[in-house]
Amino acid sequence: MEDANSHSDLDQKVRALIVKTFELSNDEAGSELRFGSVPGWDSIGHVRLVVELEEEFGMSIPTYLLPEILDVDSIVRETLKLMSEE
């Protein structure tokens, strides 16, 4: 079973990384953070975010997951899975 604290911590880290990657304002950061709803989070921005995630968490995200990780919840879920596999 996944630890609620690690899930919460990872959620905050992912949100902070999205804010940093797309240079969001506080207002933008408080809204829904998902592909297509964040300025700059288009297909190219998605690749930038994946690179940032890989560097931040020291892991490689398989290409088959790219269409699956389109919001904070899915990024957290898949990152926890990948980290548990290591």
ABEGO torsion letter per residue (X at the ends): XBBAAAAAAAAAAAAAAAAAAAGBBAAAAABBBBBGABBGBBAAAAAAAAAAAAAAAGBBBBAAAAAABABAAAAAAAAAAAAAAX
